[in-house]
Amino acid sequence: MQSILITGGTVFVSKYVAEYFVKQGNQVCVLNRNSRKQPAGATLIQADRHSLGDVLKGKSFDAIIDVSAYTAEDVTHLLDSGVSFREYVFISSSAVYPETASQPFLEEGTLGENAFWGSYGTNKIAAEQVLQERVPHAYILRPPYLYGPYNNVYREGFVFDCAIADRKFYLPKDGEMKLQFFHVADLCRLIKVILEQKPNQHIFNVGNEQPVSIREWVQLCYAAAGRQAECVPVYEEPEQRAYFPFYEYEYALDVTRQKQLMPTTIPLKEGLEEAFRWYEQHMDEVNKRPYLSYIDEKIAE
């Protein structure tokens, strides 16, 4: 049994991570403002990470899993809080790679501003840098699009809604743009392996090895809902994000380092079926966007 501090703990990734490590038999504390329901089995440390005061002073953990840090200041506040720890795992992002860099992106490749992700990516870079300076042995994980139960972002949920309503699905262009995913359970499994094995490498791209096309992803989402997708290409709309939940930006991460520690990942078909089962019972927990109204007003025939 390990003592683990998880930042956040009430939304999507941090909530799943907290419950996963509770189920693994660990003593889990979550750090958040207590504005939402807390994960089952975890102990709450109530505070805003931007004004921690003495709430963590003198506390000691085997590991910190930092899910909710988005800036260098977020990391600095936590490290200056008086908390002590053995291991630190930071969930960064693939947004740290500029879209102009050669692909697939490698961990030692160039970092820089990404025109699609903007300050989100540059802030993650700054957070990585201050963490590496102050905690050289920390682990940094850079995921692509995460999915699975508890996902409050309207991605697969949007496609599930289209499937449930037996709607046609309007694909950006021919639907062949590639997307790379990673199930939140695989993220947890990898963190567990890292904490157990303490590998010499400290920065990992994480994700399914094989990207899929938008068309393939949509078809799998419809199949998870027990439907067959009728796809319609859309060539004339100037703004893909107005009717589809991903930027018009194709990229791929090299996940060789991850595969050396964790050779297999959850098949996307299986992961989306699980995501649909959760979505059926929790539709109201997803932050829905007006994609359908835009489609009905400006695209649908």
C-alpha positions, 0 to 999 in steps of 0.5 A: 500500500502506498500513500498517494496525493492526487490533485483534483479528484472530482472531474474526468481524469483526476477522478478516475485516477483517484478511484483507480488507485483506491481500488488498488489498495492505496491510501489516497488523498485528493486535493481540491476545493470540495465543490463537487462530489468526492471520489469514493474511498479517497480522503479530501484535503480541502484547498485551492491549489493557488492558495494552499497555506499550511494545509500540506505542510508536514504531510508526506506521500509516497507519490504525488500524481499531479493531474490539475497543474496547467501552469508553472505557478501551479507546480510552484505553489505545490512544491512550496507548500511544505509537502514531501514526497518520493515520486512525482508524476505530472500529466502534461499534454501532447500540446507541448509539441509545435504543429510544425515539428516532424512527426511522429513526435518524439519525447526529446523533440522540439517543444514550442508553441502550437498554433492550435493549442496556444497558451494551453501548450506553452503553459504546460511547457513552462510547468514541465520546465519548473518541475524538471528544475526542482524535481529532476527525478519527476515523471512527465506523461504527454497524452493525446486525446483521453477518453473513457468513463467520466469524460465530461468533454463533449467528444465521444458523447457528441457522437453517441448523441448522434447515434442514439438519435439515428442522425446522419453524421457530418464528417469534416471533409472525407473523414480521413484525418487521423486522431490518436487516443488513450483510455484513462484506464491505460493512463492509470496502468502506466502510472502504476507501472512507473511507480513500481519500476521507477524507469530511467526514462522520465518523459513519456509520450503515451497513447494508443500506438495506432491513430484512427481516422475520424471516420473509423472513430465515428463508426466505432462510436455508433457501433458502441451505441448499437447503430450503424453510422451514415456519414456525410462529408462536409467540405465547405464549412470554414470552421471544423470546431463549430460542428466537430469536437476536434481541431483540424489538426492531425498529429501522432506521438511515438509511444515506443517508450510506453510500449517498453513498460506496458506493451498493450493498450485497451482496444478502441472498440472495447474502450468506446463500448465502456464509455458508452455504457457510462454515458448512458447513465451520466449524460447530464455530467457532460459539458455539451456544446451546440454542435447539433444546432449548428449542423441543423441550421447550417449544414444538414440538408 
